[in-house]
């Protein structure tokens, strides 16, 4: 389930909490404590008003003073997201909320203003419940990667399985793991999958595009036997698979340089075209494998 986006208001304060903020700071200041996210994956709607992890650009002394500087801002309301201990210690708890690892905004039940730093570290930033939730999430991602490794090590996949595992690999942030798995994936043989047959006739049905593709093959024009058609088709499939592997290697090399941005787009499009052809080939080969191998292709294709 997708995490609901957080608006630029972050969260609502009660009238009493607003008044406490105005009394303390001269304005409303809201602090969302987010120790389990980062600037790239925090579920915040795009805006230029919320200060997101301002500590990343500040020295220790500046972090100790930033809330005081915020109070002197011309803005009537200040909203910021942080995981910094110094900033949290300058905030009253009524104006704070905590962002859980799964992106939910929860109440804060610890007093934060001038509190013992160890209390904030162990009961807020490293709260046992949230730390466990975070670790469980990490464990889930590791399980996902382990599943990909297991699938890749089998050396064969259907096209659907190949596409799914490749998409997961592309999402892995660690370059070493991602690149190694992409390299391993290139050695995987894509095998035919069982295609849906017509429930009444039991025949694999072809789309207009697929039928035109079949009729465009030399083995169809020459009206070869099913056995010879399958052999020639499989040779073409091997070439498609090799072509895809070459495109992936080229794209990997180009992805490390901005100079090849446009060339990389062209190669991605070319690779997708070959992948589309490969899917049609797998379906056609599955159909050919179920026909009488002595039959002529044009006779076999008749309704």
KAUR-V539778 format. One record per backbone hydrogen bond with DSSP energy under -0.5 kcal/mol. NH is the residue of the N-H (numbers start at 1). CO is the residue of the C=O. Records with the same first field share a line. If there is no record, write none. Layout:
# KAUR-V539778
NH=CO / CO
This chain:
# KAUR-V539778
6=43
10=7
11=9
18=14
19=15
20=16
21=17
22=18
23=19
24=20
25=21
26=21 / 22
27=21
28=76
29=27
30=78
31=95
32=80
33=31 / 97
34=32 / 82
37=34
41=38
42=38
44=42
45=6
51=79
52=50
53=51 / 81
54=81
56=53
57=54
58=55
63=59
64=60
65=61 / 62
66=62
69=65
70=66
71=67
72=68 / 69
73=70
78=28
80=30
81=51
82=32
88=84
89=85
90=86 / 87
91=88
95=92
96=93
97=31
98=106
99=33
100=98 / 104
103=100
106=98 / 104
108=96
109=107
114=89
115=112
119=116
120=116
121=117
122=118
123=119
124=120
125=120
126=121
127=124
131=127
132=128
133=129
134=130
135=131
136=132
137=133
138=134
139=135
140=136
141=137
142=138
143=139
144=140
145=141
146=142
147=143
148=144
149=145
150=146
151=147
152=148
153=149
154=150 / 151
155=152
157=189
159=191
162=158
163=159
164=160
165=161
166=162
167=163
168=164
169=165
170=166
171=167 / 168
172=168 / 169
175=173
178=174
179=175
180=176
181=177
182=178
183=179
184=180
185=181
186=182
187=183 / 184
188=185
189=155
190=188
191=157 / 189
195=193
198=203
202=198
205=196
211=207
212=208
213=209
214=210
215=211
216=212 / 213
217=214
220=217
221=217
222=218
223=220
224=219
226=295
227=293
229=225
230=226
231=227
232=228
233=229
234=230
235=231
236=232
237=233
238=234
239=235
240=236
241=237
242=238
243=239
244=240
245=241
246=242
247=243
248=244
249=245
250=246
251=247
252=248
253=249
254=250
255=251
256=253
257=254
260=257
261=258
264=260
265=261
266=262
267=263
268=264
269=265
270=266
271=267
272=268
273=269
274=270
275=271
276=272
277=273
278=274
279=275
280=276
281=277
282=278
283=279
284=280
285=281
286=282
287=283
288=284
289=285
290=286 / 287
291=288
293=291
295=292
297=224
300=296
301=297
302=299
